[in-house]
Amino acid sequence: MVTPEQLKNWIETGFESADVSVEGDGHHFEAIIIANEFEGKSRIQRHQLVYAALGDKMKAEVHALSMKTLTPSEAQTD
């Protein structure tokens, strides 16, 4: 079973410098991801970057992932 810490590490490897927090029960997860790479990107493009970081793990090991994707400046005003 996947732990929130594992999922956090997997997401972080796909970004140069991201602040990631993950909660979940091993099947369903919620993540908040703050990364410079999201600058100028739509919500769909941001989610695609996260899915790319997870690769095949999203198909096989993570069953449900809800995410909030923010740039550092958005996170300061949130």
Backbone as XML, in Angstrom:
<?xml version="1.0"?>
<chain id="A" units="angstrom">
  <residue number="1" name="MET">
    <atom name="N" x="0.835" y="-1.176" z="0.000"/>
    <atom name="CA" x="0.000" y="0.000" z="0.000"/>
    <atom name="C" x="0.886" y="1.247" z="0.000"/>
  </residue>
  <residue number="2" name="VAL">
    <atom name="N" x="0.506" y="2.230" z="-0.782"/>
    <atom name="CA" x="1.250" y="3.469" z="-0.909"/>
    <atom name="C" x="0.988" y="4.347" z="0.316"/>
  </residue>
  <residue number="3" name="THR">
    <atom name="N" x="2.042" y="4.944" z="0.835"/>
    <atom name="CA" x="1.886" y="5.864" z="1.953"/>
    <atom name="C" x="1.889" y="7.303" z="1.436"/>
  </residue>
  <residue number="4" name="PRO">
    <atom name="N" x="1.322" y="8.234" z="2.207"/>
    <atom name="CA" x="1.388" y="9.636" z="1.791"/>
    <atom name="C" x="2.827" y="10.117" z="1.596"/>
  </residue>
  <residue number="5" name="GLU">
    <atom name="N" x="3.739" y="9.643" z="2.415"/>
    <atom name="CA" x="5.148" y="10.047" z="2.294"/>
    <atom name="C" x="5.748" y="9.572" z="0.965"/>
  </residue>
  <residue number="6" name="GLN">
    <atom name="N" x="5.425" y="8.353" z="0.558"/>
    <atom name="CA" x="5.916" y="7.850" z="-0.734"/>
    <atom name="C" x="5.387" y="8.714" z="-1.876"/>
  </residue>
  <residue number="7" name="LEU">
    <atom name="N" x="4.102" y="8.995" z="-1.834"/>
    <atom name="CA" x="3.491" y="9.797" z="-2.891"/>
    <atom name="C" x="4.120" y="11.192" z="-2.929"/>
  </residue>
  <residue number="8" name="LYS">
    <atom name="N" x="4.351" y="11.777" z="-1.771"/>
    <atom name="CA" x="5.017" y="13.075" z="-1.675"/>
    <atom name="C" x="6.386" y="13.025" z="-2.350"/>
  </residue>
  <residue number="9" name="ASN">
    <atom name="N" x="7.164" y="12.013" z="-2.050"/>
    <atom name="CA" x="8.496" y="11.864" z="-2.645"/>
    <atom name="C" x="8.431" y="11.692" z="-4.151"/>
  </residue>
  <residue number="10" name="TRP">
    <atom name="N" x="7.486" y="10.911" z="-4.632"/>
    <atom name="CA" x="7.339" y="10.694" z="-6.071"/>
    <atom name="C" x="7.015" y="12.000" z="-6.779"/>
  </residue>
  <residue number="11" name="ILE">
    <atom name="N" x="6.112" y="12.780" z="-6.206"/>
    <atom name="CA" x="5.752" y="14.057" z="-6.825"/>
    <atom name="C" x="6.959" y="14.990" z="-6.820"/>
  </residue>
  <residue number="12" name="GLU">
    <atom name="N" x="7.662" y="15.075" z="-5.700"/>
    <atom name="CA" x="8.803" y="15.981" z="-5.589"/>
    <atom name="C" x="9.894" y="15.684" z="-6.611"/>
  </residue>
  <residue number="13" name="THR">
    <atom name="N" x="10.069" y="14.428" z="-6.971"/>
    <atom name="CA" x="11.112" y="14.084" z="-7.942"/>
    <atom name="C" x="10.827" y="14.670" z="-9.322"/>
  </residue>
  <residue number="14" name="GLY">
    <atom name="N" x="9.582" y="15.006" z="-9.601"/>
    <atom name="CA" x="9.225" y="15.554" z="-10.906"/>
    <atom name="C" x="9.353" y="17.062" z="-11.004"/>
  </residue>
  <residue number="15" name="PHE">
    <atom name="N" x="9.771" y="17.699" z="-9.926"/>
    <atom name="CA" x="9.862" y="19.150" z="-9.904"/>
    <atom name="C" x="11.225" y="19.580" z="-9.389"/>
  </residue>
  <residue number="16" name="GLU">
    <atom name="N" x="11.682" y="20.723" z="-9.889"/>
    <atom name="CA" x="12.982" y="21.233" z="-9.478"/>
    <atom name="C" x="12.986" y="21.591" z="-7.989"/>
  </residue>
  <residue number="17" name="SER">
    <atom name="N" x="11.936" y="22.287" z="-7.586"/>
    <atom name="CA" x="11.829" y="22.677" z="-6.185"/>
    <atom name="C" x="10.352" y="22.865" z="-5.867"/>
  </residue>
  <residue number="18" name="ALA">
    <atom name="N" x="9.754" y="21.888" z="-5.245"/>
    <atom name="CA" x="8.326" y="21.955" z="-4.941"/>
    <atom name="C" x="8.104" y="21.744" z="-3.456"/>
  </residue>
  <residue number="19" name="ASP">
    <atom name="N" x="7.083" y="22.415" z="-2.939"/>
    <atom name="CA" x="6.637" y="22.205" z="-1.574"/>
    <atom name="C" x="5.388" y="21.338" z="-1.678"/>
  </residue>
  <residue number="20" name="VAL">
    <atom name="N" x="5.471" y="20.119" z="-1.186"/>
    <atom name="CA" x="4.393" y="19.151" z="-1.366"/>
    <atom name="C" x="3.927" y="18.638" z="-0.009"/>
  </residue>
  <residue number="21" name="SER">
    <atom name="N" x="2.615" y="18.611" z="0.175"/>
    <atom name="CA" x="2.050" y="17.943" z="1.350"/>
    <atom name="C" x="0.977" y="16.989" z="0.861"/>
  </residue>
  <residue number="22" name="VAL">
    <atom name="N" x="0.955" y="15.798" z="1.452"/>
    <atom name="CA" x="0.022" y="14.759" z="1.025"/>
    <atom name="C" x="-0.618" y="14.122" z="2.252"/>
  </residue>
  <residue number="23" name="GLU">
    <atom name="N" x="-1.915" y="13.922" z="2.182"/>
    <atom name="CA" x="-2.652" y="13.167" z="3.186"/>
    <atom name="C" x="-3.422" y="12.083" z="2.458"/>
  </residue>
  <residue number="24" name="GLY">
    <atom name="N" x="-3.641" y="10.970" z="3.140"/>
    <atom name="CA" x="-4.414" y="9.917" z="2.508"/>
    <atom name="C" x="-4.411" y="8.635" z="3.301"/>
  </residue>
  <residue number="25" name="ASP">
    <atom name="N" x="-5.207" y="7.695" z="2.816"/>
    <atom name="CA" x="-5.392" y="6.429" z="3.521"/>
    <atom name="C" x="-4.785" y="5.231" z="2.803"/>
  </residue>
  <residue number="26" name="GLY">
    <atom name="N" x="-3.951" y="5.483" z="1.795"/>
    <atom name="CA" x="-3.353" y="4.392" z="1.040"/>
    <atom name="C" x="-4.049" y="4.125" z="-0.277"/>
  </residue>
  <residue number="27" name="HIS">
    <atom name="N" x="-5.276" y="4.615" z="-0.415"/>
    <atom name="CA" x="-6.025" y="4.460" z="-1.665"/>
    <atom name="C" x="-6.442" y="5.810" z="-2.234"/>
  </residue>
  <residue number="28" name="HIS">
    <atom name="N" x="-6.899" y="6.689" z="-1.369"/>
    <atom name="CA" x="-7.355" y="8.016" z="-1.757"/>
    <atom name="C" x="-6.448" y="9.052" z="-1.100"/>
  </residue>
  <residue number="29" name="PHE">
    <atom name="N" x="-5.977" y="9.999" z="-1.917"/>
    <atom name="CA" x="-5.016" y="10.979" z="-1.433"/>
    <atom name="C" x="-5.454" y="12.388" z="-1.795"/>
  </residue>
  <residue number="30" name="GLU">
    <atom name="N" x="-5.020" y="13.330" z="-0.965"/>
    <atom name="CA" x="-5.179" y="14.756" z="-1.244"/>
    <atom name="C" x="-3.797" y="15.391" z="-1.156"/>
  </residue>
  <residue number="31" name="ALA">
    <atom name="N" x="-3.433" y="16.148" z="-2.177"/>
    <atom name="CA" x="-2.100" y="16.768" z="-2.215"/>
    <atom name="C" x="-2.220" y="18.265" z="-2.472"/>
  </residue>
  <residue number="32" name="ILE">
    <atom name="N" x="-1.354" y="18.994" z="-1.817"/>
    <atom name="CA" x="-1.168" y="20.416" z="-2.108"/>
    <atom name="C" x="0.256" y="20.544" z="-2.628"/>
  </residue>
  <residue number="33" name="ILE">
    <atom name="N" x="0.384" y="21.075" z="-3.835"/>
    <atom name="CA" x="1.681" y="21.153" z="-4.489"/>
    <atom name="C" x="1.935" y="22.606" z="-4.879"/>
  </residue>
  <residue number="34" name="ILE">
    <atom name="N" x="3.028" y="23.147" z="-4.380"/>
    <atom name="CA" x="3.415" y="24.525" z="-4.686"/>
    <atom name="C" x="4.724" y="24.452" z="-5.463"/>
  </residue>
  <residue number="35" name="ALA">
    <atom name="N" x="4.701" y="24.958" z="-6.708"/>
    <atom name="CA" x="5.891" y="24.839" z="-7.553"/>
    <atom name="C" x="5.971" y="25.986" z="-8.557"/>
  </residue>
  <residue number="36" name="ASN">
    <atom name="N" x="7.187" y="26.429" z="-8.805"/>
    <atom name="CA" x="7.416" y="27.471" z="-9.813"/>
    <atom name="C" x="6.996" y="27.014" z="-11.203"/>
  </residue>
  <residue number="37" name="GLU">
    <atom name="N" x="7.078" y="25.727" z="-11.452"/>
    <atom name="CA" x="6.743" y="25.190" z="-12.781"/>
    <atom name="C" x="5.286" y="25.430" z="-13.160"/>
  </residue>
  <residue number="38" name="PHE">
    <atom name="N" x="4.434" y="25.760" z="-12.198"/>
    <atom name="CA" x="3.020" y="26.000" z="-12.482"/>
    <atom name="C" x="2.758" y="27.407" z="-13.024"/>
  </residue>
  <residue number="39" name="GLU">
    <atom name="N" x="3.735" y="28.275" z="-12.939"/>
    <atom name="CA" x="3.578" y="29.665" z="-13.387"/>
    <atom name="C" x="3.129" y="29.717" z="-14.840"/>
  </residue>
  <residue number="40" name="GLY">
    <atom name="N" x="2.027" y="30.426" z="-15.108"/>
    <atom name="CA" x="1.523" y="30.597" z="-16.466"/>
    <atom name="C" x="0.796" y="29.399" z="-17.035"/>
  </residue>
  <residue number="41" name="LYS">
    <atom name="N" x="0.560" y="28.373" z="-16.217"/>
    <atom name="CA" x="-0.092" y="27.147" z="-16.694"/>
    <atom name="C" x="-1.546" y="27.087" z="-16.197"/>
  </residue>
  <residue number="42" name="SER">
    <atom name="N" x="-2.410" y="26.482" z="-16.993"/>
    <atom name="CA" x="-3.798" y="26.274" z="-16.589"/>
    <atom name="C" x="-3.857" y="25.148" z="-15.547"/>
  </residue>
  <residue number="43" name="ARG">
    <atom name="N" x="-4.994" y="24.994" z="-14.915"/>
    <atom name="CA" x="-5.145" y="23.914" z="-13.928"/>
    <atom name="C" x="-4.899" y="22.548" z="-14.569"/>
  </residue>
  <residue number="44" name="ILE">
    <atom name="N" x="-5.406" y="22.359" z="-15.766"/>
    <atom name="CA" x="-5.204" y="21.079" z="-16.459"/>
    <atom name="C" x="-3.726" y="20.846" z="-16.739"/>
  </residue>
  <residue number="45" name="GLN">
    <atom name="N" x="-3.022" y="21.867" z="-17.213"/>
    <atom name="CA" x="-1.589" y="21.728" z="-17.489"/>
    <atom name="C" x="-0.813" y="21.434" z="-16.205"/>
  </residue>
  <residue number="46" name="ARG">
    <atom name="N" x="-1.210" y="22.042" z="-15.113"/>
    <atom name="CA" x="-0.557" y="21.792" z="-13.826"/>
    <atom name="C" x="-0.756" y="20.343" z="-13.402"/>
  </residue>
  <residue number="47" name="HIS">
    <atom name="N" x="-1.977" y="19.864" z="-13.533"/>
    <atom name="CA" x="-2.250" y="18.471" z="-13.166"/>
    <atom name="C" x="-1.483" y="17.515" z="-14.070"/>
  </residue>
  <residue number="48" name="GLN">
    <atom name="N" x="-1.360" y="17.864" z="-15.338"/>
    <atom name="CA" x="-0.593" y="17.020" z="-16.258"/>
    <atom name="C" x="0.867" y="16.926" z="-15.828"/>
  </residue>
  <residue number="49" name="LEU">
    <atom name="N" x="1.427" y="18.008" z="-15.311"/>
    <atom name="CA" x="2.807" y="17.972" z="-14.816"/>
    <atom name="C" x="2.934" y="17.012" z="-13.635"/>
  </residue>
  <residue number="50" name="VAL">
    <atom name="N" x="1.942" y="17.025" z="-12.759"/>
    <atom name="CA" x="1.966" y="16.117" z="-11.609"/>
    <atom name="C" x="1.822" y="14.671" z="-12.083"/>
  </residue>
  <residue number="51" name="TYR">
    <atom name="N" x="0.887" y="14.434" z="-13.002"/>
    <atom name="CA" x="0.714" y="13.068" z="-13.530"/>
    <atom name="C" x="1.988" y="12.586" z="-14.224"/>
  </residue>
  <residue number="52" name="ALA">
    <atom name="N" x="2.672" y="13.484" z="-14.920"/>
    <atom name="CA" x="3.934" y="13.115" z="-15.574"/>
    <atom name="C" x="4.979" y="12.728" z="-14.531"/>
  </residue>
  <residue number="53" name="ALA">
    <atom name="N" x="5.006" y="13.445" z="-13.418"/>
    <atom name="CA" x="5.957" y="13.116" z="-12.349"/>
    <atom name="C" x="5.663" y="11.738" z="-11.767"/>
  </residue>
  <residue number="54" name="LEU">
    <atom name="N" x="4.398" y="11.388" z="-11.690"/>
    <atom name="CA" x="4.013" y="10.083" z="-11.124"/>
    <atom name="C" x="4.161" y="8.947" z="-12.130"/>
  </residue>
  <residue number="55" name="GLY">
    <atom name="N" x="4.068" y="9.256" z="-13.409"/>
    <atom name="CA" x="4.218" y="8.229" z="-14.443"/>
    <atom name="C" x="3.244" y="7.077" z="-14.264"/>
  </residue>
  <residue number="56" name="ASP">
    <atom name="N" x="3.741" y="5.864" z="-14.403"/>
    <atom name="CA" x="2.891" y="4.673" z="-14.328"/>
    <atom name="C" x="2.352" y="4.408" z="-12.932"/>
  </residue>
  <residue number="57" name="LYS">
    <atom name="N" x="2.924" y="5.037" z="-11.930"/>
    <atom name="CA" x="2.436" y="4.844" z="-10.560"/>
    <atom name="C" x="0.990" y="5.300" z="-10.433"/>
  </residue>
  <residue number="58" name="MET">
    <atom name="N" x="0.604" y="6.297" z="-11.218"/>
    <atom name="CA" x="-0.769" y="6.795" z="-11.163"/>
    <atom name="C" x="-1.739" y="5.735" z="-11.642"/>
  </residue>
  <residue number="59" name="LYS">
    <atom name="N" x="-1.315" y="4.904" z="-12.576"/>
    <atom name="CA" x="-2.198" y="3.857" z="-13.099"/>
    <atom name="C" x="-2.245" y="2.653" z="-12.174"/>
  </residue>
  <residue number="60" name="ALA">
    <atom name="N" x="-1.105" y="2.305" z="-11.600"/>
    <atom name="CA" x="-1.012" y="1.042" z="-10.870"/>
    <atom name="C" x="-1.138" y="1.181" z="-9.356"/>
  </residue>
  <residue number="61" name="GLU">
    <atom name="N" x="-0.551" y="2.223" z="-8.775"/>
    <atom name="CA" x="-0.432" y="2.267" z="-7.323"/>
    <atom name="C" x="-1.302" y="3.314" z="-6.643"/>
  </residue>
  <residue number="62" name="VAL">
    <atom name="N" x="-1.664" y="4.371" z="-7.352"/>
    <atom name="CA" x="-2.474" y="5.436" z="-6.770"/>
    <atom name="C" x="-3.861" y="5.365" z="-7.394"/>
  </residue>
  <residue number="63" name="HIS">
    <atom name="N" x="-4.863" y="5.139" z="-6.572"/>
    <atom name="CA" x="-6.210" y="4.948" z="-7.107"/>
    <atom name="C" x="-6.966" y="6.263" z="-7.272"/>
  </residue>
  <residue number="64" name="ALA">
    <atom name="N" x="-6.781" y="7.194" z="-6.358"/>
    <atom name="CA" x="-7.471" y="8.476" z="-6.455"/>
    <atom name="C" x="-6.583" y="9.568" z="-5.862"/>
  </residue>
  <residue number="65" name="LEU">
    <atom name="N" x="-6.445" y="10.651" z="-6.614"/>
    <atom name="CA" x="-5.617" y="11.760" z="-6.160"/>
    <atom name="C" x="-6.344" y="13.068" z="-6.435"/>
  </residue>
  <residue number="66" name="SER">
    <atom name="N" x="-6.654" y="13.768" z="-5.372"/>
    <atom name="CA" x="-7.206" y="15.112" z="-5.465"/>
    <atom name="C" x="-6.045" y="16.061" z="-5.199"/>
  </residue>
  <residue number="67" name="MET">
    <atom name="N" x="-5.898" y="17.088" z="-6.029"/>
    <atom name="CA" x="-4.753" y="17.961" z="-5.815"/>
    <atom name="C" x="-5.102" y="19.428" z="-5.990"/>
  </residue>
  <residue number="68" name="LYS">
    <atom name="N" x="-4.388" y="20.224" z="-5.227"/>
    <atom name="CA" x="-4.440" y="21.677" z="-5.336"/>
    <atom name="C" x="-3.048" y="22.094" z="-5.776"/>
  </residue>
  <residue number="69" name="THR">
    <atom name="N" x="-2.961" y="22.734" z="-6.934"/>
    <atom name="CA" x="-1.675" y="23.108" z="-7.503"/>
    <atom name="C" x="-1.560" y="24.626" z="-7.522"/>
  </residue>
  <residue number="70" name="LEU">
    <atom name="N" x="-0.509" y="25.139" z="-6.892"/>
    <atom name="CA" x="-0.331" y="26.586" z="-6.747"/>
    <atom name="C" x="1.086" y="27.007" z="-7.090"/>
  </residue>
  <residue number="71" name="THR">
    <atom name="N" x="1.208" y="28.235" z="-7.570"/>
    <atom name="CA" x="2.533" y="28.842" z="-7.689"/>
    <atom name="C" x="2.882" y="29.399" z="-6.304"/>
  </residue>
  <residue number="72" name="PRO">
    <atom name="N" x="4.146" y="29.697" z="-6.052"/>
    <atom name="CA" x="4.506" y="30.273" z="-4.747"/>
    <atom name="C" x="3.738" y="31.564" z="-4.433"/>
  </residue>
  <residue number="73" name="SER">
    <atom name="N" x="3.534" y="32.427" z="-5.422"/>
    <atom name="CA" x="2.807" y="33.676" z="-5.161"/>
    <atom name="C" x="1.332" y="33.404" z="-4.877"/>
  </residue>
  <residue number="74" name="GLU">
    <atom name="N" x="0.727" y="32.427" z="-5.527"/>
    <atom name="CA" x="-0.662" y="32.063" z="-5.229"/>
    <atom name="C" x="-0.781" y="31.494" z="-3.813"/>
  </residue>
  <residue number="75" name="ALA">
    <atom name="N" x="0.211" y="30.751" z="-3.393"/>
    <atom name="CA" x="0.172" y="30.144" z="-2.066"/>
    <atom name="C" x="0.242" y="31.201" z="-0.978"/>
  </residue>
  <residue number="76" name="GLN">
    <atom name="N" x="0.921" y="32.296" z="-1.232"/>
    <atom name="CA" x="1.031" y="33.360" z="-0.242"/>
    <atom name="C" x="-0.288" y="34.089" z="-0.044"/>
  </residue>
  <residue number="77" name="THR">
    <atom name="N" x="-1.114" y="34.146" z="-1.083"/>
    <atom name="CA" x="-2.384" y="34.849" z="-0.995"/>
    <atom name="C" x="-3.535" y="33.918" z="-0.648"/>
  </residue>
  <residue number="78" name="ASP">
    <atom name="N" x="-3.276" y="32.628" z="-0.625"/>
    <atom name="CA" x="-4.328" y="31.631" z="-0.386"/>
    <atom name="C" x="-4.661" y="31.519" z="1.085"/>
  </residue>
</chain>
